[in-house]
Amino acid sequence: MKTIGRILLALVLTWPLLTGISSSPLLTHWFANGGEGWNALSPVFRALGSDGGEQNEEIFVGILLVISFVLALVLSFALFGLVDRLRHSTDRRA
């Protein structure tokens, strides 16, 4: 049951993390005006058979979603672990 809760929390946290990552000025600068970010991801685009343009953007958004979900999953496991640790430490004191 805890695993389902952790995954649900990760799903809820994915969108705020995606918003935070995508609004980062560093990310914007790296990808602005055909910057180095697109060159760095070009092997991924070629591996997925992208023709360029909108397909590259869709792949990029997918990559950001995966990164956001993984970060949210790590965060949810950490939060659940912290709550369990705090709960057990207060049980021992009582």
MDTraj code that builds the backbone (N, CA, C; nanometers):
import mdtraj as md
import numpy as np

residues = "MET LYS THR ILE GLY ARG ILE LEU LEU ALA LEU VAL LEU THR TRP PRO LEU LEU THR GLY ILE SER SER SER PRO LEU LEU THR HIS TRP PHE ALA ASN GLY GLY GLU GLY TRP ASN ALA LEU SER PRO VAL PHE ARG ALA LEU GLY SER ASP GLY GLY GLU GLN ASN GLU GLU ILE PHE VAL GLY ILE LEU LEU VAL ILE SER PHE VAL LEU ALA LEU VAL LEU SER PHE ALA LEU PHE GLY LEU VAL ASP ARG LEU ARG HIS SER THR ASP ARG ARG ALA".split()
xyz = np.array([
    [0.0820, -0.1198, 0.0000],
    [0.0000, 0.0000, 0.0000],
    [0.0862, 0.1260, 0.0000],
    [0.2017, 0.1179, 0.0701],
    [0.2899, 0.2338, 0.0734],
    [0.3448, 0.2651, -0.0648],
    [0.3719, 0.1608, -0.1425],
    [0.4265, 0.1820, -0.2765],
    [0.3270, 0.2560, -0.3642],
    [0.2004, 0.2199, -0.3537],
    [0.0974, 0.2885, -0.4322],
    [0.0890, 0.4344, -0.3903],
    [0.0958, 0.4601, -0.2612],
    [0.0942, 0.5981, -0.2122],
    [0.2128, 0.6776, -0.2623],
    [0.3288, 0.6143, -0.2647],
    [0.4489, 0.6828, -0.3133],
    [0.4380, 0.7153, -0.4614],
    [0.3849, 0.6215, -0.5386],
    [0.3694, 0.6451, -0.6825],
    [0.2650, 0.7530, -0.7073],
    [0.1546, 0.7503, -0.6331],
    [0.0526, 0.8547, -0.6491],
    [0.1077, 0.9920, -0.6126],
    [0.1847, 0.9999, -0.5050],
    [0.2470, 1.1266, -0.4682],
    [0.3432, 1.1721, -0.5770],
    [0.4174, 1.0791, -0.6351],
    [0.5096, 1.1135, -0.7431],
    [0.4340, 1.1661, -0.8646],
    [0.3197, 1.1053, -0.8952],
    [0.2395, 1.1542, -1.0078],
    [0.1882, 1.2953, -0.9824],
    [0.1484, 1.3224, -0.8590],
    [0.0997, 1.4566, -0.8246],
    [0.2133, 1.5583, -0.8310],
    [0.3320, 1.5187, -0.7876],
    [0.4457, 1.6112, -0.7851],
    [0.5121, 1.6301, -0.9216],
    [0.4799, 1.5452, -1.0180],
    [0.5452, 1.5535, -1.1489],
    [0.5180, 1.6865, -1.2173],
    [0.3937, 1.7325, -1.2165],
    [0.3608, 1.8569, -1.2877],
    [0.4270, 1.9798, -1.2265],
    [0.4257, 1.9969, -1.0935],
    [0.4986, 2.1118, -1.0386],
    [0.6486, 2.1061, -1.0680],
    [0.7063, 1.9869, -1.0619],
    [0.8483, 1.9750, -1.0939],
    [0.8742, 2.0055, -1.2412],
    [0.7854, 1.9592, -1.3290],
    [0.7994, 1.9892, -1.4718],
    [0.7932, 2.1392, -1.4957],
    [0.7016, 2.2062, -1.4276],
    [0.6900, 2.3511, -1.4409],
    [0.8166, 2.4201, -1.3923],
    [0.8687, 2.3752, -1.2806],
    [0.9912, 2.4347, -1.2276],
    [1.1110, 2.4117, -1.3171],
    [1.1239, 2.2904, -1.3686],
    [1.2377, 2.2602, -1.4559],
    [1.2274, 2.3376, -1.5865],
    [1.1087, 2.3389, -1.6464],
    [1.0949, 2.4035, -1.7772],
    [1.1020, 2.5553, -1.7691],
    [1.0775, 2.6132, -1.6518],
    [1.0869, 2.7588, -1.6399],
    [1.2248, 2.8041, -1.5929],
    [1.3166, 2.7104, -1.5816],
    [1.4523, 2.7432, -1.5389],
    [1.5218, 2.8300, -1.6437],
    [1.5804, 2.9427, -1.6029],
    [1.6512, 3.0278, -1.6994],
    [1.7708, 2.9570, -1.7635],
    [1.8336, 2.8666, -1.6902],
    [1.9468, 2.7935, -1.7473],
    [1.9028, 2.7036, -1.8621],
    [1.7902, 2.6362, -1.8442],
    [1.7386, 2.5496, -1.9494],
    [1.6957, 2.6319, -2.0701],
    [1.6311, 2.7443, -2.0444],
    [1.5886, 2.8322, -2.1529],
    [1.7086, 2.8827, -2.2314],
    [1.8129, 2.9234, -2.1611],
    [1.9333, 2.9735, -2.2280],
    [2.0017, 2.8628, -2.3083],
    [2.0024, 2.7409, -2.2535],
    [2.0709, 2.6308, -2.3186],
    [2.0024, 2.5895, -2.4488],
    [1.8688, 2.6047, -2.4548],
    [1.7945, 2.5639, -2.5732],
    [1.7512, 2.6805, -2.6618],
    [1.7766, 2.8045, -2.6208],
    [1.7297, 2.9208, -2.6965],
    [1.8040, 2.9327, -2.8293],
    [1.7284, 2.9677, -2.9313],
    [1.7829, 2.9978, -3.0641],
    [1.8740, 2.8873, -3.1173],
    [1.8295, 2.7651, -3.1079],
    [1.9074, 2.6532, -3.1604],
    [2.0363, 2.6296, -3.0861],
    [2.0345, 2.6508, -2.9562],
    [2.1553, 2.6409, -2.8746],
    [2.2090, 2.4998, -2.8612],
    [2.3046, 2.4866, -2.7730],
    [2.3751, 2.3608, -2.7529],
    [2.2854, 2.2488, -2.7012],
    [2.1757, 2.2835, -2.6376],
    [2.0861, 2.1806, -2.5853],
    [2.0311, 2.0911, -2.6949],
    [1.9939, 2.1516, -2.8069],
    [1.9415, 2.0734, -2.9189],
    [2.0511, 1.9843, -2.9762],
    [2.1743, 2.0353, -2.9822],
    [2.2859, 1.9541, -3.0315],
    [2.3151, 1.8380, -2.9368],
    [2.3028, 1.8623, -2.8072],
    [2.3286, 1.7565, -2.7090],
    [2.2244, 1.6453, -2.7181],
    [2.1017, 1.6809, -2.7521],
    [1.9945, 1.5814, -2.7609],
    [1.9796, 1.5210, -2.9006],
    [2.0579, 1.5667, -2.9962],
    [2.0434, 1.5169, -3.1333],
    [2.0626, 1.3654, -3.1451],
    [2.1523, 1.3006, -3.0690],
    [2.1585, 1.1538, -3.0778],
    [2.0276, 1.0861, -3.0348],
    [1.9613, 1.1434, -2.9354],
    [1.8322, 1.0885, -2.8914],
    [1.7290, 1.1062, -3.0018],
    [1.7280, 1.2241, -3.0651],
    [1.6326, 1.2487, -3.1728],
    [1.6553, 1.1519, -3.2890],
    [1.7816, 1.1306, -3.3246],
    [1.8123, 1.0373, -3.4342],
    [1.7730, 0.8951, -3.3967],
    [1.8000, 0.8556, -3.2720],
    [1.7670, 0.7195, -3.2277],
    [1.6168, 0.6942, -3.2308],
    [1.5389, 0.7989, -3.2058],
    [1.3932, 0.7844, -3.2066],
    [1.3322, 0.8139, -3.3432],
    [1.4156, 0.8423, -3.4424],
    [1.3676, 0.8627, -3.5788],
    [1.2951, 0.9931, -3.6001],
    [1.3349, 1.0965, -3.5303],
    [1.2689, 1.2259, -3.5436],
    [1.3099, 1.2939, -3.6738],
    [1.2121, 1.3591, -3.7372],
    [1.2384, 1.4338, -3.8599],
    [1.2700, 1.5791, -3.8319],
    [1.2649, 1.6192, -3.7064],
    [1.2941, 1.7579, -3.6696],
    [1.1673, 1.8348, -3.6393],
    [1.1846, 1.9606, -3.6051],
    [1.0720, 2.0497, -3.5782],
    [0.9903, 2.0070, -3.4583],
    [0.8610, 1.9883, -3.4827],
    [0.7692, 1.9566, -3.3736],
    [0.7980, 1.8205, -3.3112],
    [0.8477, 1.7265, -3.3889],
    [0.8801, 1.5957, -3.3310],
    [0.9904, 1.6088, -3.2269],
    [1.0892, 1.6940, -3.2543],
    [1.1949, 1.7171, -3.1557],
    [1.1379, 1.7762, -3.0281],
    [1.0443, 1.8691, -3.0426],
    [0.9837, 1.9318, -2.9249],
    [0.9031, 1.8309, -2.8443],
    [0.8320, 1.7416, -2.9129],
    [0.7544, 1.6399, -2.8421],
    [0.8463, 1.5437, -2.7667],
    [0.9565, 1.5067, -2.8288],
    [1.0534, 1.4200, -2.7612],
    [1.1132, 1.4926, -2.6418],
    [1.1434, 1.6204, -2.6589],
    [1.2009, 1.7004, -2.5508],
    [1.1046, 1.7093, -2.4322],
    [0.9775, 1.7317, -2.4593],
    [0.8773, 1.7369, -2.3518],
    [0.8658, 1.5999, -2.2844],
    [0.8716, 1.4939, -2.3625],
    [0.8687, 1.3598, -2.3049],
    [0.9873, 1.3338, -2.2135],
    [1.1051, 1.3794, -2.2557],
    [1.2245, 1.3646, -2.1725],
    [1.2079, 1.4430, -2.0429],
    [1.1556, 1.5652, -2.0531],
    [1.1333, 1.6459, -1.9328],
    [1.0324, 1.5800, -1.8394],
    [0.9282, 1.5189, -1.8963],
    [0.8296, 1.4492, -1.8131],
    [0.8918, 1.3301, -1.7409],
    [0.9739, 1.2544, -1.8100],
    [1.0390, 1.1391, -1.7472],
    [1.1322, 1.1851, -1.6355],
    [1.2112, 1.2890, -1.6625],
    [1.3019, 1.3422, -1.5601],
    [1.2221, 1.3926, -1.4403],
    [1.1124, 1.4639, -1.4661],
    [1.0295, 1.5161, -1.3575],
    [0.9691, 1.4032, -1.2755],
    [0.9228, 1.2977, -1.3424],
    [0.8637, 1.1855, -1.2691],
    [0.9678, 1.1135, -1.1847],
    [1.0871, 1.0931, -1.2396],
    [1.1922, 1.0254, -1.1625],
    [1.2299, 1.1082, -1.0401],
    [1.2447, 1.2396, -1.0582],
    [1.2743, 1.3265, -0.9438],
    [1.1612, 1.3238, -0.8416],
    [1.0367, 1.3254, -0.8894],
    [0.9221, 1.3207, -0.7988],
    [0.9165, 1.1873, -0.7252],
    [0.9522, 1.0794, -0.7924],
    [0.9532, 0.9484, -0.7277],
    [1.0597, 0.9420, -0.6185],
    [1.1773, 0.9949, -0.6477],
    [1.2830, 1.0000, -0.5459],
    [1.2379, 1.0853, -0.4281],
    [1.1767, 1.1997, -0.4575],
    [1.1284, 1.2884, -0.3523],
    [1.0190, 1.2219, -0.2694],
    [0.9283, 1.1505, -0.3341],
    [0.8204, 1.0854, -0.2588],
    [0.8744, 0.9737, -0.1697],
    [0.9720, 0.8975, -0.2178],
    [1.0322, 0.7944, -0.1327],
    [1.1037, 0.8584, -0.0149],
    [1.1720, 0.9707, -0.0398],
    [1.2411, 1.0401, 0.0691],
    [1.1416, 1.0948, 0.1710],
    [1.0313, 1.1521, 0.1237],
    [0.9307, 1.2065, 0.2153],
    [0.8652, 1.0966, 0.2983],
    [0.8306, 0.9863, 0.2349],
    [0.7715, 0.8753, 0.3095],
    [0.8704, 0.8196, 0.4110],
    [0.9973, 0.8097, 0.3726],
    [1.0989, 0.7623, 0.4662],
    [1.1151, 0.8556, 0.5841],
    [1.1114, 0.9860, 0.5579],
    [1.1228, 1.0847, 0.6650],
    [1.0033, 1.0771, 0.7594],
    [0.8849, 1.0640, 0.7039],
    [0.7645, 1.0531, 0.7868],
    [0.7702, 0.9261, 0.8714],
    [0.8110, 0.8144, 0.8123],
    [0.8235, 0.6898, 0.8898],
    [0.9256, 0.7035, 1.0015],
    [1.0378, 0.7661, 0.9706],
    [1.1421, 0.7836, 1.0721],
    [1.0924, 0.8726, 1.1854],
    [1.0232, 0.9810, 1.1511],
    [0.9699, 1.0697, 1.2547],
    [0.8626, 0.9997, 1.3376],
    [0.7799, 0.9215, 1.2719],
    [0.6742, 0.8501, 1.3429],
    [0.7335, 0.7480, 1.4397],
    [0.8353, 0.6755, 1.3955],
    [0.8973, 0.5751, 1.4831],
    [0.9744, 0.6398, 1.5973],
    [1.0343, 0.7546, 1.5727],
    [1.1086, 0.8202, 1.6814],
    [1.0136, 0.8764, 1.7869],
    [0.8951, 0.9232, 1.7468],
    [0.7988, 0.9721, 1.8457],
    [0.7335, 0.8560, 1.9199],
    [0.7200, 0.7395, 1.8550],
    [0.6647, 0.6215, 1.9226],
    [0.7592, 0.5717, 2.0309],
    [0.8873, 0.5804, 2.0073],
    [0.9852, 0.5329, 2.1055],
    [0.9888, 0.6233, 2.2279],
    [0.9659, 0.7514, 2.2076],
    [0.9687, 0.8463, 2.3196],
    [0.8479, 0.8296, 2.4105],
    [0.7354, 0.7919, 2.3525],
    [0.6119, 0.7835, 2.4312],
    [0.6023, 0.6618, 2.5182],
])
top = md.Topology()
chain = top.add_chain()
for i, resn in enumerate(residues, 1):
    res = top.add_residue(resn, chain, resSeq=i)
    for name in ("N", "CA", "C"):
        top.add_atom(name, md.element.get_by_symbol(name[0]), res)
traj = md.Trajectory(xyz[None], top)
